[in-house]
Amino acid sequence: MSFIEVILGPLAFLIDTVLALYMYVVIVAVIASWLIAFGVLNTRNPLARQLIDILVALTEPVFRRIRRVVPAIGGLDLSPVIVVIAIQLLRIFFGNLFFYIATHL
């Protein structure tokens, strides 16, 4: 094993894991917003409020940047869909990049 493979393997795994975890955070945030909208999740519950605040703190900065470019269409916020697609594209890009570097160096 070369030095590059030793470094790139864990780095590729770390980047892929972070992107996958953030995608799950986005999905949970969307589901939580639906549960709040339909009155299933009580926002007066301290535990639920804390979970919602954490999800908003993690997702809202990214969503806000996308909302500036892509406004809501008919009341439907497309920013979570765009974030999930972007994360998937980044995972594919980094996976291919690290594979290419590992096989060609």
N, C-alpha and C positions, 0 to 999 in steps of 0.2 A: 504494500500500500504506500502510495506516495503521500507527501505532506499535504498536497492539495486535497486529496480524497479524505484525509483525516480531518481536515478543517471544514470542507464543503458538506460532508455528510451530516454532521450535527447542525450546521448552520441552515442547511436546506430543511431539515426536520423542524428546527425551531421556527423558521419563518412560516412553514406550512401549518404548524400547530397553532401559532398565534393567529394567522388568518382564519383558520377553521374555527377557533374559539370565538373570534369576533363575529364570524358569520352566525354562530349559534346565539350570541348575545343579541344580534339584530333580530333574529327570528323570535326570540323570547320577548324582546321589546315590542314587536308587532303584535304578538299574541296577547301580551299584557294590555296594550292599548285597546285591543278589541274587547277584552274582558271588562275593562273600565267603561268603555262606551256602551256595552250592553248591560251594565250594572251588576255583573257577576262578581267583580273584584271591588271590595269596599276600600276606598282610599282613606278612610278614617282609621283603619286598622294600622297601628304603628309598624308592624312587620311588613305589611303590604306597601305602606308609604315608603319605607326604607328601601325595599326592593325596587319600587318604581323610580325613586330618586337615583339609585345606582344605575339603573338601566338608562335613564334620561342623561345622566352625566357621561355615560360611556358612548351613547349613540348620537345624541343631539348635535355635538360639534360637526360630525360628518354629515348628518342629515341636513343641517342648516346650510352647509356649503352647496349641497346638491339642490336644495330648494331655491337657492338664488338663481340657478341656471334653469332648472326644470320646475315650473310652478305646478301646483295641484291641478289636476284635470277633473273637472266636475266634482270637486270635493274629495277626490281620491289622491292620496299622497303616494307618489311613485318613488320617492327617495329610498325607502328600504329595498325595493326591487332592484334599483340601480346599484345600490351598495352591494347586494348579494351577487349580482352579475359581475361587478368590478372585482370583488374578492375572488370569485371563481377564475376570472381571467388572470389575476395576479398569481394565483396558485399554479395555474398552468404555465404562465410565463416563467416564474421562478423555478419550477420543476424542470422545464426544458432547458433553461439557462444553466442550472447547476449540472444537469446531465451532460450538456454540451461541453462545459468547462472540464468536467471530470474525465470525459472520454477523449478530449482533444489536447489536453496538456500533460 
